Amino acid sequence: GCDLSCNHGGCQEVARVCPLGFSMVETATGVRCSDIDECLSAACEGLCVNTEGGFVCECGPGLQLAADRHSCQDTDECLATPCQHRCKNSVGSYHCSCRPGYHLHGNRHSCV
């Protein structure tokens, strides 16, 4: 992965380096920098998405990425008041219920 450059009739070795997140790969046409798939060793609690020169962690529905950018934590959907009467949060989801004398509509949110 090194080049030689002319220096007034002599030669000196000039090292090439790849940016962070890339590794040097020798090919038939020379040396090139290739993206490293950090997801092979990344510690994402949810889904790992490889990006050029890095990676990002993503969480599924009802979950959000924590401040450490690796862990997933529950989103309290009940804070957005999706239910007409009562809302019970659960990890990754929520469930609506109604006060006595009402039953839950087929849309699973309204009370009749």
Buried (B, 14 or more C-beta within 10 A) or exposed (E): BEEEEEEEEEEEEEEEEBEEBBEEEEEEEEBBBEBBEBBEEBEBBBEBBBEEBEBBBBBEEBBBBEEEEBBBBBBEBBEEEEBBEBBEBEEBEBBBBBEEEBEBEEEEBBBE
